[in-house]
Amino acid sequence: MLKKLNHMGFVEHKKYEDIILTPKGYEIAIGVKDKHDFNKNFCKIIKFTKVIIEHELDPITITQVKSLVEFVKTSPHHPEWLKHFEIFCHTRKHECEKRDYKKHTSHGE
């Protein structure tokens, strides 16, 4: 396998020596780790213990779901969260930071 990865330009490796990722290999490895982290975080939010979905989704879909995961993990509770998520996807800022949350809830949390 290392011989194949070396031939494909993903690693630099000589027998009995260290394995070094090439820039091309590093880029692929970061993408794989990013997909793994997304899958793990998304599954935590939806309460699944293990689901393998990153190989089945379009990259744009993965980006949007990752945005949702980030939004849900960092957003204060708010009834307009879906509209806020749409804004968040474009700006990476929470819409509710612009106002005093306590004034807009019935229970003052």
VEXMIVO-154741 format. One record per residue: x, y, z of N, C-alpha, C in turn; residue in three letters. Coordinates in steps of 0.05 Angstrom, whole numbers, padded with zeros to 5 digits, always signed. Example, Ala and Ser with C-alpha at 12.3 -4.5 7.8 and 13.67 -1.06 7.14 Angstrom:
<volos>
+00264-00114+00156+00246-00090+00156+00264-00066+00156ALA+00257-00045+00142+00273-00021+00143+00258+00001+00157SER
</volos>
This chain:
<volos>
+00016-00024+00000+00000+00000+00000+00017+00025+00000MET+00038+00025+00016+00056+00049+00016+00069+00053-00011LEU+00076+00032-00024+00088+00034-00051+00069+00047-00070LYS+00044+00040-00068+00023+00051-00085+00019+00081-00079LYS+00017+00088-00053+00014+00116-00045+00038+00133-00054LEU+00062+00121-00051+00086+00134-00060+00085+00139-00091ASN+00077+00119-00106+00075+00120-00135+00054+00141-00143HIS+00033+00144-00128+00011+00163-00134+00018+00191-00125MET+00041+00195-00111+00049+00221-00103+00037+00231-00077GLY+00026+00214-00060+00013+00222-00035+00033+00221-00012PHE+00053+00204-00014+00073+00202+00007+00101+00199-00005VAL+00121+00205+00011+00149+00199+00004+00158+00178+00023GLU+00167+00155+00012+00174+00133+00030+00195+00115+00017HIS+00215+00109+00032+00235+00090+00024+00235+00068+00046LYS+00240+00044+00037+00239+00021+00055+00255+00026+00081LYS+00243+00020+00103+00254+00023+00130+00259+00052+00138TYR+00246+00071+00124+00249+00099+00132+00222+00111+00139GLU+00222+00136+00148+00197+00149+00155+00179+00152+00131ASP+00153+00155+00137+00133+00161+00116+00126+00191+00119ILE+00129+00206+00097+00124+00235+00097+00102+00241+00076ILE+00082+00255+00086+00061+00264+00067+00071+00285+00049LEU+00064+00283+00024+00070+00304+00005+00049+00326+00008THR+00052+00349-00004+00031+00369-00003+00004+00358-00014PRO+00006+00342-00035-00018+00330-00046-00030+00310-00026LYS-00014+00294-00013-00023+00275+00007-00035+00289+00032GLY-00022+00311+00040-00031+00327+00062-00059+00338+00057TYR-00063+00348+00033-00089+00360+00025-00111+00338+00027GLU-00105+00315+00017-00124+00293+00018-00130+00285+00048ILE-00109+00283+00063-00111+00275+00091-00128+00295+00107ALA-00125+00321+00102-00141+00342+00115-00170+00339+00107ILE-00175+00333+00082-00203+00329+00073-00216+00305+00086GLY-00201+00283+00089-00211+00259+00102-00217+00265+00132VAL-00198+00279+00145-00202+00285+00173-00226+00304+00177LYS-00229+00324+00159-00251+00342+00160-00278+00328+00158ASP-00280+00309+00139-00304+00293+00135-00310+00276+00160LYS-00289+00264+00171-00292+00248+00195-00302+00265+00218HIS-00290+00288+00223-00298+00306+00244-00327+00315+00241ASP-00334+00322+00216-00362+00329+00210-00381+00307+00217PHE-00375+00283+00208-00392+00260+00213-00396+00255+00243ASN-00374+00257+00258-00375+00252+00287-00391+00274+00301LYS-00387+00299+00294-00402+00321+00307-00432+00321+00299ASN-00437+00315+00274-00465+00314+00265-00480+00291+00280PHE-00467+00268+00282-00479+00246+00295-00484+00251+00325CYS-00467+00267+00338-00471+00274+00366-00497+00291+00368LYS-00500+00310+00350-00524+00327+00351-00550+00312+00346ILE-00549+00293+00327-00574+00279+00321-00576+00253+00338ILE-00558+00249+00357-00559+00228+00376-00555+00200+00364LYS-00540+00198+00342-00532+00172+00331-00505+00165+00343PHE-00501+00139+00348-00475+00132+00358-00454+00129+00336THR-00464+00119+00313-00445+00117+00290-00461+00115+00264LYS-00456+00133+00246-00468+00133+00220-00446+00141+00200VAL-00444+00126+00179-00424+00132+00158-00439+00145+00135ILE-00437+00172+00133-00451+00186+00112-00434+00203+00095ILE-00409+00207+00103-00393+00226+00088-00387+00217+00059GLU-00388+00191+00053-00382+00182+00026-00406+00184+00008HIS-00430+00189+00019-00454+00189+00004-00465+00217-00003GLU-00453+00237+00008-00464+00264+00005-00447+00281-00014LEU-00460+00299-00028-00447+00318-00045-00431+00338-00028ASP-00408+00347-00036-00392+00365-00020-00407+00390-00011PRO-00425+00401-00028-00440+00425-00020-00459+00418+00003ILE-00471+00394+00002-00489+00385+00023-00473+00382+00049THR-00450+00370+00047-00433+00367+00071-00426+00395+00083ILE-00420+00414+00066-00414+00441+00076-00438+00453+00090THR-00462+00450+00079-00486+00461+00092-00491+00447+00119GLN-00489+00420+00119-00494+00406+00144-00473+00413+00165VAL-00448+00417+00156-00427+00425+00175-00434+00453+00187LYS-00445+00470+00170-00453+00497+00180-00476+00494+00200SER-00494+00476+00195-00516+00471+00214-00505+00460+00241LEU-00486+00441+00239-00474+00431+00263-00461+00453+00279VAL-00445+00469+00266-00431+00492+00279-00451+00511+00291GLU-00472+00517+00276-00493+00536+00286-00507+00525+00310PHE-00515+00500+00309-00530+00488+00332-00512+00487+00356VAL-00486+00480+00353-00468+00477+00375-00462+00504+00388LYS-00464+00526+00373-00455+00552+00384-00478+00572+00388THR-00502+00566+00379-00523+00586+00380-00539+00585+00406SER-00546+00609+00417-00564+00609+00440-00592+00600+00430PRO-00608+00591+00449-00635+00582+00442-00651+00606+00431HIS-00664+00601+00409-00678+00623+00397-00700+00612+00378HIS-00724+00623+00379-00746+00612+00363-00742+00617+00333PRO-00726+00635+00325-00722+00641+00296-00697+00629+00286GLU-00689+00606+00297-00663+00595+00291-00659+00587+00262TRP-00680+00579+00248-00677+00571+00221-00670+00595+00203LEU-00683+00617+00207-00677+00641+00192-00648+00650+00199LYS-00642+00648+00225-00615+00656+00233-00594+00638+00221HIS-00600+00612+00218-00581+00594+00206-00575+00602+00177PHE-00596+00610+00163-00592+00619+00135-00573+00642+00134GLU-00576+00661+00152-00558+00685+00153-00530+00676+00161ILE-00529+00657+00181-00504+00647+00190-00487+00634+00168PHE-00501+00619+00150-00487+00606+00128-00473+00626+00110CYS-00483+00649+00108-00472+00670+00091-00451+00687+00105HIS-00456+00693+00131-00439+00712+00145-00421+00701+00167THR-00427+00676+00176-00414+00663+00198-00417+00679+00224ARG-00439+00694+00226-00445+00710+00250-00473+00703+00259LYS-00478+00703+00285-00505+00698+00296-00521+00723+00294HIS-00544+00721+00282-00563+00743+00279-00572+00753+00307GLU-00575+00735+00326-00585+00742+00353-00565+00757+00369CYS-00540+00759+00360-00520+00776+00375-00527+00806+00373GLU-00544+00812+00354-00550+00841+00349-00571+00852+00369LYS-00583+00834+00385-00603+00844+00403-00601+00830+00430ARG-00616+00840+00449-00616+00829+00476-00635+00806+00477ASP-00625+00782+00480-00641+00758+00480-00662+00757+00501TYR-00657+00767+00525-00676+00765+00547-00702+00781+00541LYS-00700+00802+00526-00723+00819+00519-00742+00804+00500LYS-00732+00783+00486-00748+00770+00465-00757+00742+00472HIS-00755+00734+00497-00765+00708+00505-00786+00711+00526THR-00804+00692+00527-00826+00694+00547-00816+00685+00575SER-00795+00669+00575-00785+00658+00601-00760+00672+00611HIS-00749+00691+00596-00726+00707+00605-00701+00692+00609GLY-00697+00669+00596-00672+00654+00599-00650+00666+00582GLU
</volos>
